[in-house]
Amino acid sequence: MKTRNSIRAEINALYKSKVIAWISDSIKNNKPADAVRIYLGAPTRDEDVVANKDEFIKFCADWHKEITAGKVDFIEKTYPDIGTIEVPIHLVFEKIDDIATWAGHLVEFHSAESRLKALQHELPDLIDAGVENIHYLTSLDDIDFMRFVQVCKWLCSHKNSNSFIRQIPVRGIDTLWFESHRFLILNFLRDYLDLNPVRKDLLQLGLLPPPQTVRVVLLDNVLRSKVGGLRDLGITVKDLAKLDIKPRKVYFVDDLATALSIPDIPGVVIIVLPSKLSEICKISWVAHAQCAYLSGIEMRSFAIINNIRVYLPNTKSLTLNKDIFVSAKDLWSFDDIEIEELNSSMALTDQESMLYNMLAAGVFGRRAKLPLERIPLEQIFKLMDIVTDVEAFVSDRKADAVVTTRNNNEFSENSYVNSNSEKESVKEYESMSAANDTTVEKTESEADEKTEQPDNSAQIP
């Protein structure tokens, strides 16, 4: 014999297991749900009634009291020593609201019902997706739910729009809103737009992120003349490829502050390590230059040099060797990433491979690394074959004076002097510049052979 309190758990379990189907059927077919009858456990044998006479009488009296929702079906029966009594047989629910009331989910049910009706009106083809995601939809406040509906409606009618989030004409939408609702939007639209279930990005919705800029430092006055005399540029990859420059050397550098601290060198361009590394490496003037990588010494640096060499196989690394790391022991930090599995297929030299394995094995201490910004500038200049008065250069920078080439073809020997190997390269570059920037370039097919390498990129943590 079930009491009001004992039956609530049963009703709650029934509600949770059936409510989605009930609401879906009600909204899609526009018909009320069938009545639900719950047996109250009245004894079926007279001897059981007589054996539990007091409990039975209390049971019958309890169900005769007023109930908040639904109704009770009774049948009249006569028992020895009790007489004629109305016995409660079923608790009957003719509406889902009644079950929701007993289960304690009435507000949630009304919210789910109203939101599915809104979806049916605005996005009838997505009602099944609404049913599947109803728990998340009911967690939104009213304003965010209406924004959600209007955004999804716009995305469905503007597939592959190549628009920015800023261009979606829904009031109150911005990048932060989109990010916080991204997973719900993707799950809701996945089947309708045939989205890849593995991907979690917004690009598959036809949206574009704002273009990322690359920081480029031009260390040569002749090259700067091609960009209005600017030394430090923030430029998109697409526009970077359009620059009409022909540097003899390109340095990929990990740290912006370090890049800005390097003095002028004829024919040299620095690219501060971009996120779209492959696209940078395919730019013609980058691919035709001598390339080098200037980095700190940490696990991700080995993945980066590998990824550069996928496209530019002759790229040199200036810092990734054991001697530099060991000589700067006082500059180490111990917050590098953990390596679960070593990548033995990376394009590393013997020295680089040895240091990579030693760092991964914790030979120098767990998670040891040497950030580029901690390496002294004098040492960096030496690695780049530059000899300079650092103090004089810093003073010049503070005075906003740029070390320039003399008459656009000569550079000031008072500012810095290159090593012999660098001098020869400079003279060669200056003669090229003096000849109206004419250079002998490789054919297009030769460039393709250099830049189109198989995709063997390492994952950068």
KETORFI-737342 format. One record per residue (C-alpha): residue number from 0; residue in one letter; y, x, z. Coordinates in nm, 4 decimals, padded with zeros to 6 digits. Last residue first. Layout:
BEGIN
- k, r, yy, xx, zz
- NUM, A, Y, X, Z;
...
***
This chain:
BEGIN
- k, r, yy, xx, zz
- 460, P, 02.2002, 05.1716, -02.7031;
- 459, I, 02.2141, 05.2885, -03.0682;
- 458, Q, 01.8977, 05.1866, -03.2525;
- 457, A, 01.7988, 05.4588, -03.4932;
- 456, S, 01.8674, 05.4088, -03.8598;
- 455, N, 01.5911, 05.4876, -04.1073;
- 454, D, 01.7267, 05.2756, -04.3913;
- 453, P, 01.6393, 05.4781, -04.6999;
- 452, Q, 01.9277, 05.6834, -04.8483;
- 451, E, 02.1824, 05.5668, -05.1020;
- 450, T, 02.4747, 05.8030, -05.0363;
- 449, K, 02.3785, 06.1278, -05.2066;
- 448, E, 02.1830, 05.9876, -05.5014;
- 447, D, 02.4587, 05.7305, -05.5541;
- 446, A, 02.7177, 06.0045, -05.5692;
- 445, E, 02.5134, 06.1845, -05.8342;
- 444, S, 02.4945, 05.8636, -06.0366;
- 443, E, 02.8704, 05.8173, -06.0154;
- 442, T, 02.9350, 06.1653, -06.1477;
- 441, K, 03.0488, 06.4363, -05.9125;
- 440, E, 03.4128, 06.5126, -05.8844;
- 439, V, 03.6072, 06.8112, -06.0116;
- 438, T, 03.9381, 06.7899, -05.8435;
- 437, T, 04.2940, 06.7271, -05.9555;
- 436, D, 04.5332, 06.6837, -05.6622;
- 435, N, 04.8323, 06.7707, -05.8742;
- 434, A, 04.7244, 07.1339, -05.9110;
- 433, A, 04.9046, 07.2309, -05.5918;
- 432, S, 04.6578, 07.0180, -05.3928;
- 431, M, 04.3573, 07.2050, -05.5367;
- 430, S, 04.5223, 07.5402, -05.4652;
- 429, E, 04.5851, 07.4232, -05.1109;
- 428, Y, 04.2178, 07.3221, -05.0700;
- 427, E, 04.0929, 07.6628, -05.1807;
- 426, K, 04.3386, 07.8370, -04.9541;
- 425, V, 04.2310, 07.6156, -04.6635;
- 424, S, 03.8624, 07.6823, -04.7248;
- 423, E, 03.9246, 08.0571, -04.7244;
- 422, K, 04.1297, 08.0304, -04.4078;
- 421, E, 03.8533, 07.8291, -04.2342;
- 420, S, 03.5984, 08.1045, -04.2919;
- 419, N, 03.8425, 08.3672, -04.1679;
- 418, S, 03.9332, 08.1791, -03.8515;
- 417, N, 04.2311, 07.9454, -03.8570;
- 416, V, 04.5726, 08.0285, -03.7194;
- 415, Y, 04.7891, 07.7823, -03.5282;
- 414, S, 05.1509, 07.6780, -03.4806;
- 413, N, 05.3184, 08.0049, -03.5705;
- 412, E, 05.1104, 08.0313, -03.8911;
- 411, S, 05.2854, 07.7185, -04.0151;
- 410, F, 05.1083, 07.5565, -04.3048;
- 409, E, 05.1826, 07.6064, -04.6706;
- 408, N, 05.1367, 07.3448, -04.9447;
- 407, N, 05.3688, 07.0571, -04.8477;
- 406, N, 05.6654, 07.2974, -04.8435;
- 405, R, 05.5244, 07.4417, -04.5209;
- 404, T, 05.2405, 07.2309, -04.3829;
- 403, T, 05.3187, 07.0251, -04.0799;
- 402, V, 05.2663, 07.0566, -03.7047;
- 401, V, 05.3957, 06.7200, -03.5913;
- 400, A, 05.6797, 06.6952, -03.3461;
- 399, D, 05.6747, 06.3989, -03.1096;
- 398, A, 05.8297, 06.6165, -02.8360;
- 397, K, 05.5251, 06.5391, -02.6263;
- 396, R, 05.3066, 06.6473, -02.9160;
- 395, D, 05.4904, 06.9771, -02.9499;
- 394, S, 05.4359, 07.0487, -02.5807;
- 393, V, 05.0651, 06.9709, -02.6190;
- 392, F, 05.0476, 07.2111, -02.9153;
- 391, A, 05.2287, 07.4863, -02.7284;
- 390, E, 04.9918, 07.4512, -02.4352;
- 389, V, 04.6899, 07.4562, -02.6615;
- 388, D, 04.7934, 07.7759, -02.8429;
- 387, T, 04.5560, 07.7594, -03.1343;
- 386, V, 04.2457, 07.9164, -03.2880;
- 385, I, 04.0531, 07.6666, -03.4979;
- 384, D, 03.6964, 07.7170, -03.6194;
- 383, M, 03.5972, 07.3585, -03.5252;
- 382, L, 03.3701, 07.4863, -03.2471;
- 381, K, 03.6599, 07.7029, -03.1293;
- 380, F, 03.8929, 07.4043, -03.1251;
- 379, I, 03.6370, 07.2137, -02.9162;
- 378, Q, 03.6091, 07.5024, -02.6701;
- 377, E, 03.9857, 07.5243, -02.6311;
- 376, L, 03.9995, 07.1461, -02.5898;
- 375, P, 03.7784, 07.1661, -02.2816;
- 374, I, 03.4704, 06.9366, -02.2859;
- 373, R, 03.5347, 06.6552, -02.0410;
- 372, E, 03.6539, 06.4107, -02.3092;
- 371, L, 03.3255, 06.4582, -02.4957;
- 370, P, 03.1196, 06.3247, -02.2060;
- 369, L, 02.8364, 06.5544, -02.0870;
- 368, K, 02.5174, 06.3726, -01.9860;
- 367, A, 02.2493, 06.3708, -01.7162;
- 366, R, 02.0383, 06.0551, -01.6809;
- 365, R, 01.7973, 06.2081, -01.4256;
- 364, G, 01.8514, 06.5779, -01.3736;
- 363, F, 01.8691, 06.8673, -01.6160;
- 362, V, 01.4990, 06.8468, -01.7127;
- 361, G, 01.5161, 06.4668, -01.7032;
- 360, A, 01.2509, 06.4173, -01.9720;
- 359, A, 01.4982, 06.2408, -02.2009;
- 358, L, 01.7497, 06.5203, -02.1611;
- 357, M, 01.4868, 06.7854, -02.2392;
- 356, N, 01.3584, 06.5892, -02.5399;
- 355, Y, 01.7058, 06.5551, -02.6906;
- 354, L, 01.7866, 06.9202, -02.6207;
- 353, M, 01.4754, 07.0352, -02.8085;
- 352, S, 01.5395, 06.7954, -03.0963;
- 351, E, 01.8970, 06.9158, -03.1324;
- 350, Q, 01.7919, 07.2788, -03.1453;
- 349, D, 01.5133, 07.2056, -03.3966;
- 348, T, 01.7498, 07.0007, -03.6129;
- 347, L, 01.7441, 06.6232, -03.5838;
- 346, A, 01.6675, 06.3459, -03.8327;
- 345, M, 01.4956, 06.1032, -03.5962;
- 344, S, 01.1204, 06.0432, -03.6357;
- 343, S, 01.0197, 06.1461, -03.2828;
- 342, N, 01.1917, 05.8542, -03.1160;
- 341, L, 01.1143, 05.8859, -02.7476;
- 340, E, 01.0096, 05.5712, -02.5610;
- 339, E, 01.1573, 05.4172, -02.2480;
- 338, I, 01.4816, 05.6134, -02.2528;
- 337, E, 01.7208, 05.5339, -01.9673;
- 336, I, 02.0914, 05.5360, -02.0484;
- 335, D, 02.3356, 05.7953, -01.9151;
- 334, D, 02.5037, 05.7751, -01.5748;
- 333, F, 02.4651, 06.1218, -01.4316;
- 332, S, 02.7836, 06.3122, -01.5098;
- 331, W, 02.8033, 06.6727, -01.6168;
- 330, L, 03.1254, 06.8752, -01.6058;
- 329, D, 03.0081, 07.1436, -01.3584;
- 328, K, 02.7072, 07.2108, -01.5802;
- 327, A, 02.9301, 07.2996, -01.8751;
- 326, S, 02.7475, 07.6147, -01.9895;
- 325, V, 02.4152, 07.4253, -01.9857;
- 324, F, 02.5366, 07.1641, -02.2345;
- 323, I, 02.6977, 07.4104, -02.4741;
- 322, D, 02.3876, 07.6320, -02.4702;
- 321, K, 02.1475, 07.3380, -02.5174;
- 320, N, 02.2852, 07.2139, -02.8471;
- 319, L, 02.4464, 06.8951, -02.9669;
- 318, T, 02.8105, 07.0060, -02.9868;
- 317, L, 02.9125, 07.0677, -03.3461;
- 316, S, 02.6671, 06.8436, -03.5294;
- 315, K, 02.6443, 06.9002, -03.9019;
- 314, T, 02.6216, 06.6353, -04.1729;
- 313, N, 02.4046, 06.7436, -04.4659;
- 312, P, 02.2016, 06.4205, -04.4741;
- 311, L, 02.5005, 06.1898, -04.5289;
- 310, Y, 02.3530, 05.8390, -04.5518;
- 309, V, 02.0549, 05.8634, -04.3145;
- 308, R, 02.2332, 06.1656, -04.1697;
- 307, I, 02.4946, 05.9416, -04.0074;
- 306, N, 02.2234, 05.7335, -03.8411;
- 305, N, 02.0542, 06.0446, -03.7035;
- 304, I, 02.3865, 06.1758, -03.5722;
- 303, I, 02.4347, 05.8408, -03.3988;
- 302, A, 02.0883, 05.8266, -03.2422;
- 301, F, 02.1362, 06.1778, -03.1064;
- 300, S, 02.4747, 06.0849, -02.9603;
- 299, R, 02.3170, 05.7837, -02.7852;
- 298, M, 02.1210, 06.0145, -02.5563;
- 297, E, 02.4206, 06.2088, -02.4279;
- 296, I, 02.6107, 06.5230, -02.5217;
- 295, G, 02.9668, 06.4344, -02.6144;
- 294, S, 03.0499, 06.4202, -02.9774;
- 293, L, 03.1944, 06.5967, -03.2813;
- 292, Y, 02.9972, 06.5081, -03.5937;
- 291, A, 03.0526, 06.6989, -03.9170;
- 290, C, 03.1009, 06.6054, -04.2801;
- 289, Q, 03.1919, 06.8163, -04.5845;
- 288, A, 03.3548, 06.5689, -04.8215;
- 287, H, 03.2108, 06.3816, -05.1211;
- 286, A, 03.0527, 06.1028, -04.9114;
- 285, V, 03.3777, 06.0421, -04.7239;
- 284, W, 03.5816, 06.0167, -05.0444;
- 283, S, 03.3283, 05.7745, -05.1907;
- 282, I, 03.2906, 05.5398, -04.8939;
- 281, K, 02.9177, 05.4996, -04.8226;
- 280, C, 02.9392, 05.6729, -04.4835;
- 279, I, 03.1964, 05.4218, -04.3616;
- 278, E, 02.9749, 05.1252, -04.4508;
- 277, S, 02.6806, 05.2798, -04.2646;
- 276, L, 02.8873, 05.3422, -03.9523;
- 275, K, 03.0067, 04.9888, -03.9036;
- 274, S, 03.0743, 05.0361, -03.5300;
- 273, P, 03.3210, 05.3152, -03.5939;
- 272, L, 03.3319, 05.6666, -03.4457;
- 271, V, 03.6881, 05.7859, -03.4693;
- 270, I, 03.7265, 05.9140, -03.8232;
- 269, I, 03.9030, 06.2501, -03.8463;
- 268, V, 04.0444, 06.3757, -04.1757;
- 267, V, 04.0841, 06.7388, -04.2790;
- 266, G, 04.2375, 06.8898, -04.5942;
- 265, P, 04.4781, 07.1188, -04.4118;
- 264, I, 04.4272, 07.1267, -04.0355;
- 263, D, 04.6822, 06.9636, -03.8036;
- 262, P, 04.6195, 06.9863, -03.4322;
- 261, I, 04.3391, 06.8027, -03.2452;
- 260, S, 04.4584, 06.5976, -02.9483;
- 259, L, 04.4515, 06.2632, -03.1324;
- 258, A, 04.0780, 06.3004, -03.1981;
- 257, T, 04.0115, 06.3908, -02.8343;
- 256, A, 04.1933, 06.0816, -02.7119;
- 255, L, 04.0013, 05.8681, -02.9626;
- 254, D, 03.6556, 05.9821, -02.8465;
- 253, D, 03.3317, 05.9940, -03.0410;
- 252, V, 03.4532, 06.1947, -03.3413;
- 251, F, 03.3242, 06.1856, -03.6995;
- 250, Y, 03.4909, 06.4781, -03.8743;
- 249, V, 03.5617, 06.4657, -04.2453;
- 248, K, 03.6283, 06.7827, -04.4431;
- 247, R, 03.7613, 06.8556, -04.7944;
- 246, P, 03.9750, 06.5459, -04.7928;
- 245, K, 04.0252, 06.3584, -05.1213;
- 244, I, 04.2679, 06.0710, -05.0693;
- 243, D, 04.3487, 05.7546, -05.2616;
- 242, L, 04.2722, 05.5129, -04.9789;
- 241, K, 04.0825, 05.2079, -05.1075;
- 240, A, 03.7697, 05.2741, -04.8988;
- 239, L, 03.9808, 05.2555, -04.5835;
- 238, D, 04.1068, 04.9149, -04.6952;
- 237, K, 03.7552, 04.7678, -04.6837;
- 236, V, 03.6718, 04.9505, -04.3610;
- 235, T, 03.9766, 04.7974, -04.1942;
- 234, I, 04.2614, 05.0243, -04.0831;
- 233, G, 04.4156, 05.1625, -03.7647;
- 232, L, 04.5922, 05.4789, -03.8753;
- 231, D, 04.7154, 05.7895, -03.6935;
- 230, R, 04.9049, 06.0501, -03.8991;
- 229, L, 05.1294, 05.8255, -04.1048;
- 228, G, 05.3388, 05.9921, -04.3786;
- 227, G, 05.3516, 05.6818, -04.5965;
- 226, V, 04.9792, 05.6729, -04.6620;
- 225, K, 04.9444, 05.9156, -04.9559;
- 224, S, 05.1927, 06.1576, -04.7952;
- 223, R, 04.9516, 06.1813, -04.5030;
- 222, L, 04.6955, 06.3516, -04.7258;
- 221, V, 04.9482, 06.6192, -04.8201;
- 220, N, 05.0537, 06.6615, -04.4556;
- 219, D, 04.6975, 06.7182, -04.3357;
- 218, L, 04.5426, 06.6164, -04.0045;
- 217, L, 04.4895, 06.2532, -04.1000;
- 216, V, 04.3604, 06.0580, -03.7998;
- 215, V, 04.1593, 05.7430, -03.8693;
- 214, R, 04.0954, 05.4610, -03.6250;
- 213, V, 03.8737, 05.1924, -03.7763;
- 212, T, 03.9710, 04.8277, -03.7603;
- 211, Q, 03.7391, 04.5372, -03.7047;
- 210, P, 03.7836, 04.2339, -03.9267;
- 209, P, 03.8214, 03.9101, -03.7275;
- 208, P, 03.4743, 03.7550, -03.7011;
- 207, L, 03.3653, 03.5346, -03.9907;
- 206, L, 03.2081, 03.1914, -03.9693;
- 205, G, 02.9458, 03.0600, -04.2109;
- 204, L, 02.7284, 02.9283, -03.9289;
- 203, Q, 02.4948, 03.2227, -03.9840;
- 202, L, 02.7817, 03.4502, -03.8818;
- 201, L, 02.7869, 03.2910, -03.5358;
- 200, D, 02.5236, 03.5227, -03.3940;
- 199, K, 02.2086, 03.4354, -03.1961;
- 198, R, 01.9472, 03.5166, -03.4592;
- 197, V, 01.5803, 03.4601, -03.3836;
- 196, P, 01.5791, 03.0877, -03.4650;
- 195, N, 01.7170, 03.1555, -03.8165;
- 194, L, 01.9300, 02.8571, -03.9077;
- 193, D, 01.8123, 02.5742, -04.1323;
- 192, L, 02.1480, 02.3934, -04.1136;
- 191, Y, 01.9951, 02.0700, -03.9790;
- 190, D, 01.7209, 02.2498, -03.7883;
- 189, R, 01.9468, 02.4955, -03.6030;
- 188, L, 02.2525, 02.2737, -03.5547;
- 187, F, 02.1963, 02.1785, -03.1885;
- 186, N, 02.0384, 02.5096, -03.0941;
- 185, L, 02.3217, 02.7076, -03.2530;
- 184, I, 02.5934, 02.4902, -03.0970;
- 183, L, 02.4284, 02.5041, -02.7530;
- 182, F, 02.3909, 02.8818, -02.7760;
- 181, R, 02.7552, 02.9354, -02.8745;
- 180, H, 02.9180, 02.7140, -02.6136;
- 179, S, 03.0684, 02.9924, -02.3967;
- 178, E, 03.1394, 03.2065, -02.7039;
- 177, F, 03.3065, 02.9226, -02.8894;
- 176, W, 03.5335, 02.8406, -02.5984;
- 175, L, 03.6314, 03.2074, -02.5642;
- 174, T, 03.7035, 03.2337, -02.9375;
- 173, D, 03.9324, 02.9317, -02.9393;
- 172, I, 03.9040, 02.5551, -02.9747;
- 171, G, 04.1492, 02.3308, -02.7877;
- 170, R, 04.2299, 02.0976, -03.0773;
- 169, V, 03.9828, 02.1124, -03.3632;
- 168, P, 04.1016, 02.2367, -03.7017;
- 167, I, 03.8660, 02.5362, -03.7333;
- 166, Q, 04.0915, 02.8151, -03.8650;
- 165, R, 04.0989, 03.0210, -03.5445;
- 164, I, 03.7204, 03.0425, -03.5562;
- 163, F, 03.7706, 03.2416, -03.8749;
- 162, S, 03.6526, 03.0940, -04.2020;
- 161, N, 03.3877, 03.2142, -04.4431;
- 160, S, 03.3191, 02.8456, -04.5183;
- 159, N, 02.9463, 02.8972, -04.5572;
- 158, K, 02.8836, 02.5310, -04.4728;
- 157, H, 03.1969, 02.3223, -04.4314;
- 156, S, 03.0732, 01.9651, -04.3733;
- 155, C, 02.8173, 02.0625, -04.1114;
- 154, L, 03.0584, 02.3061, -03.9467;
- 153, W, 03.3274, 02.0368, -03.9223;
- 152, K, 03.0903, 01.7857, -03.7595;
- 151, C, 02.9664, 02.0537, -03.5208;
- 150, V, 03.3253, 02.1324, -03.4169;
- 149, Q, 03.4108, 01.7621, -03.3782;
- 148, V, 03.1045, 01.6959, -03.1612;
- 147, F, 03.1651, 02.0002, -02.9401;
- 146, R, 03.5321, 01.9145, -02.8957;
- 145, M, 03.4284, 01.5639, -02.7895;
- 144, F, 03.1807, 01.7132, -02.5411;
- 143, D, 03.4399, 01.9596, -02.4129;
- 142, I, 03.6812, 01.6771, -02.3336;
- 141, D, 03.4177, 01.4612, -02.1616;
- 140, D, 03.2786, 01.7355, -01.9390;
- 139, L, 02.9661, 01.9079, -02.0614;
- 138, S, 02.6456, 01.8892, -01.8545;
- 137, T, 02.5403, 01.5727, -02.0393;
- 136, L, 02.5145, 01.7724, -02.3634;
- 135, Y, 02.2935, 02.0335, -02.2001;
- 134, H, 02.0375, 01.7773, -02.0759;
- 133, I, 02.0598, 01.5926, -02.4075;
- 132, N, 01.9555, 01.8928, -02.6171;
- 131, E, 01.6402, 01.7447, -02.7717;
- 130, V, 01.7964, 01.3971, -02.7902;
- 129, G, 02.1063, 01.5351, -02.9601;
- 128, A, 01.8936, 01.7237, -03.2117;
- 127, D, 01.7184, 01.3952, -03.2873;
- 126, I, 02.0575, 01.2238, -03.3335;
- 125, L, 02.1672, 01.4879, -03.5832;
- 124, D, 02.1659, 01.2800, -03.9018;
- 123, P, 02.3844, 01.0180, -03.7313;
- 122, L, 02.6655, 01.2683, -03.6653;
- 121, E, 02.9804, 01.0776, -03.5630;
- 120, H, 02.8460, 00.7314, -03.4705;
- 119, Q, 02.4995, 00.8386, -03.3642;
- 118, L, 02.6537, 01.1313, -03.1776;
- 117, A, 02.8787, 00.8941, -02.9828;
- 116, K, 02.5798, 00.6714, -02.9032;
- 115, L, 02.3911, 00.9789, -02.7853;
- 114, R, 02.6812, 01.0633, -02.5610;
- 113, S, 02.6989, 00.7137, -02.4103;
- 112, E, 02.3273, 00.7087, -02.3311;
- 111, A, 02.3255, 01.0551, -02.1774;
- 110, S, 02.6252, 00.9724, -01.9571;
- 109, H, 02.4711, 00.6394, -01.8526;
- 108, F, 02.1486, 00.8189, -01.7611;
- 107, E, 02.3273, 01.0895, -01.5613;
- 106, V, 02.5183, 00.8267, -01.3646;
- 105, L, 02.1963, 00.6296, -01.2958;
- 104, H, 01.9871, 00.9294, -01.1940;
- 103, G, 01.8789, 00.8357, -00.8384;
- 102, A, 01.5209, 00.7510, -00.9399;
- 101, W, 01.5596, 00.3890, -00.8236;
- 100, T, 01.8841, 00.3536, -01.0195;
- 99, A, 01.7381, 00.5264, -01.3256;
- 98, I, 01.4480, 00.2793, -01.3208;
- 97, D, 01.6900, -00.0135, -01.3114;
- 96, D, 01.9096, 00.1347, -01.5852;
- 95, I, 01.6009, 00.1640, -01.8057;
- 94, K, 01.5903, -00.2164, -01.8148;
- 93, E, 01.3113, -00.4679, -01.7487;
- 92, F, 01.1809, -00.2858, -01.4428;
- 91, V, 00.9022, -00.4640, -01.2502;
- 90, L, 00.7640, -00.3645, -00.9099;
- 89, H, 00.4170, -00.5116, -00.9189;
- 88, I, 00.1754, -00.6904, -00.6815;
- 87, P, 00.3708, -00.8133, -00.3784;
- 86, V, 00.1535, -01.0653, -00.1829;
- 85, E, 00.3012, -01.4032, -00.0951;
- 84, I, 00.1195, -01.5341, 00.2130;
- 83, T, -00.1112, -01.8264, 00.3005;
- 82, G, -00.2967, -01.7933, 00.6269;
- 81, I, -00.3185, -01.4826, 00.8341;
- 80, D, -00.6307, -01.5244, 01.0555;
- 79, P, -00.8433, -01.5706, 00.7411;
- 78, Y, -00.6489, -01.4941, 00.4160;
- 77, T, -00.4718, -01.7170, 00.1653;
- 76, K, -00.3004, -01.5791, -00.1479;
- 75, E, 00.0261, -01.6381, -00.3359;
- 74, I, 00.1084, -01.3903, -00.6070;
- 73, F, 00.4261, -01.1840, -00.6136;
- 72, D, 00.6064, -00.9909, -00.8879;
- 71, V, 00.8924, -00.7777, -00.7558;
- 70, K, 01.2250, -00.7298, -00.9347;
- 69, G, 01.4352, -00.4479, -01.0739;
- 68, A, 01.7329, -00.2930, -00.9006;
- 67, T, 01.8819, -00.2716, -00.5502;
- 66, I, 01.5992, -00.4557, -00.3721;
- 65, E, 01.6342, -00.7537, -00.1351;
- 64, K, 01.3613, -00.7907, 00.1259;
- 63, H, 01.0345, -00.9559, 00.0287;
- 62, W, 00.8866, -00.6125, -00.0353;
- 61, D, 00.9105, -00.5230, 00.3329;
- 60, A, 00.7534, -00.8503, 00.4499;
- 59, C, 00.4431, -00.7982, 00.2351;
- 58, F, 00.3921, -00.4431, 00.3597;
- 57, K, 00.4528, -00.5451, 00.7234;
- 56, I, 00.1849, -00.8153, 00.6908;
- 55, F, -00.0557, -00.5631, 00.5342;
- 54, E, 00.0085, -00.3012, 00.8059;
- 53, D, -00.0612, -00.5578, 01.0758;
- 52, K, -00.3819, -00.6875, 00.9122;
- 51, N, -00.5381, -00.3540, 00.8176;
- 50, A, -00.9061, -00.4477, 00.8666;
- 49, V, -00.8352, -00.8105, 00.7692;
- 48, V, -00.6672, -00.7014, 00.4439;
- 47, D, -00.9461, -00.4577, 00.3620;
- 46, E, -01.2043, -00.7343, 00.4288;
- 45, D, -01.0185, -00.9613, 00.1869;
- 44, R, -01.0545, -00.7168, -00.1013;
- 43, T, -00.7833, -00.6367, -00.3564;
- 42, P, -00.5473, -00.4459, -00.1288;
- 41, A, -00.1852, -00.4313, -00.2567;
- 40, G, -00.1095, -00.0927, -00.4161;
- 39, L, 00.2392, -00.1550, -00.5502;
- 38, Y, 00.1488, -00.1388, -00.9169;
- 37, I, 00.4453, -00.0258, -01.1264;
- 36, R, 00.5467, -00.2421, -01.4222;
- 35, V, 00.7801, -00.1124, -01.6946;
- 34, A, 00.9401, -00.3593, -01.9337;
- 33, D, 00.9684, -00.2459, -02.2928;
- 32, A, 01.2808, -00.0554, -02.3894;
- 31, P, 01.5693, -00.2408, -02.5461;
- 30, K, 01.6236, -00.2271, -02.9234;
- 29, N, 01.8701, -00.0389, -03.1373;
- 28, N, 01.6013, 00.1586, -03.3177;
- 27, K, 01.7702, 00.4978, -03.2915;
- 26, I, 01.9559, 00.4379, -02.9658;
- 25, S, 01.6831, 00.2550, -02.7697;
- 24, D, 01.4013, 00.4676, -02.9049;
- 23, S, 01.5850, 00.7874, -02.8180;
- 22, I, 01.6822, 00.6586, -02.4733;
- 21, W, 01.3260, 00.5595, -02.3859;
- 20, A, 01.1733, 00.8767, -02.5306;
- 19, I, 01.4114, 01.0958, -02.3326;
- 18, V, 01.3634, 00.8879, -02.0159;
- 17, K, 00.9840, 00.9044, -02.0153;
- 16, S, 00.8764, 01.2128, -01.8189;
- 15, K, 01.1818, 01.2305, -01.5929;
- 14, Y, 01.1766, 00.8566, -01.5216;
- 13, L, 00.8061, 00.8491, -01.4393;
- 12, A, 00.8426, 01.1409, -01.1983;
- 11, N, 01.1355, 00.9663, -01.0277;
- 10, I, 00.9425, 00.6389, -01.0080;
- 9, E, 00.6459, 00.8097, -00.8416;
- 8, A, 00.8722, 00.9917, -00.5957;
- 7, R, 01.0498, 00.6649, -00.5179;
- 6, I, 00.7225, 00.4827, -00.4399;
- 5, S, 00.6814, 00.6369, -00.0958;
- 4, N, 01.0251, 00.5276, 00.0212;
- 3, R, 00.9897, 00.1666, -00.0845;
- 2, T, 00.6442, 00.1441, 00.0659;
- 1, K, 00.3189, 00.1596, -00.1247;
- 0, M, 00.0000, 00.0000, 00.0000;
***
